[in-house]
């Protein structure tokens, strides 16, 4: 089930985020930059801001199975640009469709809001995530990788098709 995040989810969201980040940062950056109590508190605070954000400015979605949080996604629109800021699946739930379901829910929300283009930054060594995004239509920025440790990807959305019964085919004949 995909649902909107609630303040009561913050501890579980921060813990899941930390577990997911550890899978791609471990051995690449110092552990204190992605792990430990201080980083967990900072992560929770960041998610708290995202969960409290007005719907017009973004959203946080949770994937849940049998009452357990299995994935999270966050997006934000600022200055006319929409960014997928986070998409994490608990590593014990990889390869079960959770990421695809979260991604589809984000795409649906963006289409409803009239968003036509979305950006994200993905850690350059997170090849698993890069393959996931490529499979979902994300393309690298034309300018190539930005300096630092992340790559910028873009997704262009087609307008949503009208719901059944709303299609106006014009006069027949």
C-alpha positions in Angstrom: 0.0 0.0 0.0 1.2 3.5 -0.8 0.1 6.3 1.4 1.0 9.8 2.5 3.5 10.0 5.3 2.4 11.1 8.7 4.4 12.7 11.6 4.1 9.4 13.5 6.1 7.8 10.7 9.2 9.9 11.3 11.3 7.5 13.4 10.6 4.6 10.9 11.3 6.8 7.9 14.6 8.0 9.3 15.7 4.5 10.3 14.8 3.1 6.8 16.6 6.0 5.1 19.7 5.2 7.2 19.6 1.5 6.3 19.2 2.3 2.6 22.0 4.9 2.5 24.4 2.5 4.3 24.1 0.1 1.3 25.6 2.5 -1.2 27.8 4.8 1.0 29.5 2.0 3.0 33.2 1.8 2.1 33.0 5.0 0.0 32.5 7.8 2.5 33.2 8.0 6.3 30.5 6.3 8.3 29.9 9.3 10.4 28.6 11.1 7.3 25.7 8.6 6.9 25.5 6.7 10.2 25.4 7.3 13.9 23.0 9.0 16.3 23.8 12.6 15.3 23.2 11.8 11.6 20.0 9.9 12.4 18.7 12.9 14.3 19.6 15.2 11.4 18.0 12.8 8.9 14.8 12.7 11.1 14.7 16.5 11.2 15.0 16.7 7.4 12.1 14.3 7.0 10.1 16.2 9.6 10.3 19.3 7.4 9.4 17.3 4.3 6.4 15.6 5.9 5.1 19.0 7.2 5.4 20.7 3.8 2.2 21.9 2.1 0.9 19.6 -0.6 1.3 22.2 -3.2 5.1 22.3 -2.4 5.7 18.5 -2.5 4.9 15.3 -0.8 6.2 12.3 1.1 4.9 8.9 0.3 5.3 5.7 2.3 5.1 2.1 1.1 3.7 -0.1 3.7 3.2 -3.9 4.0 1.5 -5.6 6.9 1.9 -2.4 9.0 5.7 -2.2 8.3 7.3 0.7 6.4 9.1 -0.8 3.4 9.9 2.3 1.3 9.7 6.1 1.2 9.8 8.8 -1.5 9.8 12.5 -1.3 9.5 15.2 -3.9 9.4 19.0 -3.8 8.5 21.8 -6.1 10.3 25.1 -5.7 10.9 28.0 -8.1 8.9 26.1 -10.8 11.1 23.0 -10.7 10.0 19.6 -9.3 12.7 17.4 -7.8 12.5 13.8 -6.6 14.6 14.4 -3.5 14.5 10.9 -2.0 13.4 7.4 -3.0 14.5 4.6 -0.7 13.4 1.0 -0.2 14.4 -1.0 2.8 17.2 -3.3 1.6 15.3 -6.4 3.0 12.4 -5.5 0.6 14.5 -5.0 -2.6 13.3 -6.6 -5.8 9.6 -6.9 -4.7 8.2 -3.9 -6.6 8.2 -1.4 -3.8 10.4 1.1 -5.6 8.3 0.8 -8.8 5.1 1.3 -6.8 6.5 4.4 -5.1 7.8 5.7 -8.4 4.4 5.2 -10.1 2.7 7.0 -7.2 5.0 10.0 -7.6 4.5 10.1 -11.4 0.7 10.1 -10.8 1.0 12.9 -8.3 3.2 14.9 -10.7 0.8 14.4 -13.6 -2.2 15.5 -11.5 -0.3 18.6 -10.5 0.5 19.3 -14.2 4.3 18.7 -13.8 6.0 18.0 -17.1 9.6 17.6 -16.1 11.3 16.3 -12.9 14.9 16.2 -11.8 16.8 14.1 -9.3 20.4 13.6 -8.2 21.7 10.1 -7.7 25.0 9.1 -6.0 27.5 8.3 -8.7 28.4 5.0 -7.1 24.8 3.9 -6.6 24.6 1.9 -9.9 21.6 0.0 -8.7 19.6 3.2 -8.3 20.9 4.5 -11.7 19.7 1.3 -13.4 16.3 1.6 -11.7 15.8 5.2 -12.8 17.0 4.4 -16.4 14.4 1.6 -16.5 11.8 4.1 -15.6 12.7 6.6 -18.3 15.1 9.0 -16.5 17.8 10.4 -18.7 21.2 11.9 -17.7 21.5 15.7 -17.9 23.0 16.8 -21.2 25.8 18.6 -19.4 27.1 15.3 -18.0 27.9 14.6 -14.4 28.0 17.6 -12.1 31.2 18.1 -10.1 31.0 16.1 -6.9 29.5 12.8 -6.1 26.1 12.9 -7.8 24.6 12.6 -11.3 21.6 14.7 -12.4 18.8 12.8 -14.2 15.6 14.1 -15.8 12.2 12.6 -16.4 9.9 14.1 -19.0 6.2 13.2 -18.3 3.6 12.8 -21.0 0.3 14.4 -20.1 -2.1 12.1 -18.4 -4.7 10.5 -20.7 -8.3 11.5 -19.9 -10.1 9.0 -17.7 -12.6 6.7 -19.3 -15.7 8.7 -20.3 -13.9 12.0 -20.4 -12.4 11.7 -23.8 -13.8 14.1 -26.3 -13.4 12.7 -29.8 -15.1 15.6 -31.4 -17.9 15.2 -34.0 -18.1 11.8 -35.6 -19.0 11.4 -39.2 
